[in-house]
Amino acid sequence: MIKVLFVCHGNICRSTMAQYVFQDMVNKIGLSDQFFIDSAATSTEEIGNGVHYGTRNKLREVGIPCGDHRARQMNRKDYDKFDYIIGMDKWNLRNMMRILRQDPEGKVSLLLDYSDSPRDIADPWYTGDFDATYADVSEGCQALLDRILDRFPGIYGKNR
């Protein structure tokens, strides 16, 4: 099983969007039993709060199911639990490394590092632009999924 953790500042906008977008992609290709997907925050500000209404609305608009995730803060134990620990921007990455202290297995990255155009994903909490965030998250999630399927060709079969 491949375990993916998406991380942002509060775990109510970008990381939950990535969690549900990635889960939807995995479900659509019939690999839901091959993945465990979760999300977390680097801060404690939103702990226990649900998915932001802007993220919920955007996911509903594009037909992606949104569960009842509650914000939680990532912790050092997450390093051993997950194969991929993926932040949304450079500030997330800095704070993730502050929590984890080290990344000896190279599990930590930014979502759009997997794309052809690495960059930060803007926080819609501040920008209000959930459309732009969704476009970036979708691009990054597809690129991540492609990378994983290339790395583990046996999980999807030869007809990819």
Legacy VTK file of the C-alpha trace (Angstrom):
# vtk DataFile Version 3.0
C-alpha trace
ASCII
DATASET POLYDATA
POINTS 160 float
0.000 0.000 0.000
1.268 3.462 -0.938
0.660 6.088 1.732
0.429 9.779 0.811
0.120 12.714 3.215
-0.734 16.162 1.849
0.240 19.085 4.073
-0.588 22.796 4.215
-0.735 25.462 6.895
-4.182 24.821 8.377
-5.373 21.572 6.747
-8.725 23.030 5.687
-8.088 24.319 2.133
-5.200 23.111 -0.035
-4.169 19.856 1.642
-7.743 18.623 1.989
-8.405 19.601 -1.621
-5.349 17.582 -2.671
-6.443 14.665 -0.480
-9.866 14.435 -2.130
-8.654 15.194 -5.669
-5.957 12.524 -5.421
-8.398 10.025 -3.869
-10.821 10.660 -6.728
-8.075 10.062 -9.305
-7.040 6.831 -7.603
-10.661 5.659 -7.342
-11.314 6.339 -11.033
-8.491 4.036 -12.106
-9.554 1.309 -9.681
-6.614 1.541 -7.282
-8.308 2.685 -4.079
-7.172 -0.507 -2.327
-3.532 0.323 -3.197
-3.440 3.766 -1.541
-3.958 5.371 1.850
-4.377 9.137 1.468
-4.602 11.697 4.283
-3.826 15.340 4.974
-2.493 17.414 7.851
-1.453 20.904 8.947
1.834 22.396 10.015
0.032 24.723 12.445
-2.437 24.196 15.278
-4.753 27.042 14.219
-7.525 24.955 12.642
-7.207 21.664 14.550
-10.568 19.888 14.636
-12.165 22.164 12.040
-13.739 20.754 8.906
-12.931 21.373 5.266
-13.214 25.054 4.276
-16.484 25.882 2.519
-14.558 27.227 -0.502
-12.808 23.889 -0.949
-16.080 22.013 -0.404
-17.862 24.186 -2.968
-15.112 23.777 -5.570
-14.997 20.008 -5.139
-18.788 19.811 -5.417
-18.661 21.961 -8.565
-16.253 19.538 -10.258
-18.009 16.405 -8.997
-15.391 15.209 -6.516
-16.714 13.735 -3.255
-15.568 15.573 -0.128
-15.518 13.645 3.119
-15.656 14.821 6.692
-11.936 15.319 7.286
-11.048 17.259 10.436
-7.854 19.285 10.578
-4.956 17.745 12.438
-1.346 18.714 12.879
1.310 16.521 11.350
3.829 15.018 13.746
7.183 13.301 13.625
5.548 9.834 13.629
3.964 10.646 10.262
7.393 10.221 8.702
7.353 6.497 9.436
3.684 6.103 8.454
3.793 7.728 4.989
5.765 7.147 1.783
5.119 10.642 0.382
4.778 13.778 2.540
3.787 16.598 0.247
3.521 20.310 1.031
1.838 23.036 -0.968
4.406 25.850 -0.699
7.893 26.675 0.541
6.596 27.878 3.935
4.854 24.537 4.420
8.076 22.766 3.488
10.075 24.797 6.004
7.534 24.083 8.749
7.299 20.409 7.807
11.051 20.085 8.224
10.854 21.927 11.538
8.414 19.227 12.723
10.199 16.248 11.135
13.759 17.542 11.714
15.180 15.401 8.899
14.242 13.601 5.689
16.753 10.761 5.287
14.517 8.804 2.857
13.600 11.773 0.636
9.865 11.524 1.350
9.246 15.272 1.670
8.482 17.424 -1.379
6.167 20.060 -2.786
3.179 18.930 -4.861
4.061 20.905 -7.961
7.649 19.591 -7.854
6.183 16.595 -9.705
4.842 18.813 -12.501
6.612 20.318 -15.490
6.329 23.734 -13.825
7.428 23.547 -10.161
5.998 26.386 -8.059
4.067 27.123 -4.889
0.312 26.627 -4.724
-1.264 29.863 -3.521
-3.353 29.660 -0.358
-6.999 30.389 -1.192
-7.558 31.355 2.446
-5.770 34.575 1.485
-6.394 34.801 -2.266
-10.021 33.657 -2.291
-9.270 31.996 -5.647
-10.279 28.368 -5.190
-10.389 27.922 -8.982
-6.661 28.651 -9.337
-5.871 26.455 -6.336
-7.923 23.617 -7.814
-6.127 23.923 -11.164
-2.717 23.752 -9.448
-3.744 20.923 -7.112
-5.160 18.894 -10.024
-1.995 19.414 -12.064
0.191 18.360 -9.142
-1.945 15.361 -8.189
-1.960 14.026 -11.751
1.807 14.458 -12.001
2.300 12.726 -8.630
0.032 9.844 -9.635
1.895 9.452 -12.939
5.217 9.387 -11.069
3.972 6.748 -8.624
2.543 4.585 -11.414
5.840 4.851 -13.308
7.746 3.899 -10.161
5.451 0.971 -9.302
4.173 -0.280 -12.664
2.870 -3.511 -11.155
0.097 -1.789 -9.201
-1.691 -0.611 -12.332
-0.837 -3.352 -14.761
0.679 -3.388 -18.204
-2.160 -1.600 -20.016
-1.338 1.856 -18.697
LINES 1 161
160 0 1 2 3 4 5 6 7 8 9 10 11 12 13 14 15 16 17 18 19 20 21 22 23 24 25 26 27 28 29 30 31 32 33 34 35 36 37 38 39 40 41 42 43 44 45 46 47 48 49 50 51 52 53 54 55 56 57 58 59 60 61 62 63 64 65 66 67 68 69 70 71 72 73 74 75 76 77 78 79 80 81 82 83 84 85 86 87 88 89 90 91 92 93 94 95 96 97 98 99 100 101 102 103 104 105 106 107 108 109 110 111 112 113 114 115 116 117 118 119 120 121 122 123 124 125 126 127 128 129 130 131 132 133 134 135 136 137 138 139 140 141 142 143 144 145 146 147 148 149 150 151 152 153 154 155 156 157 158 159
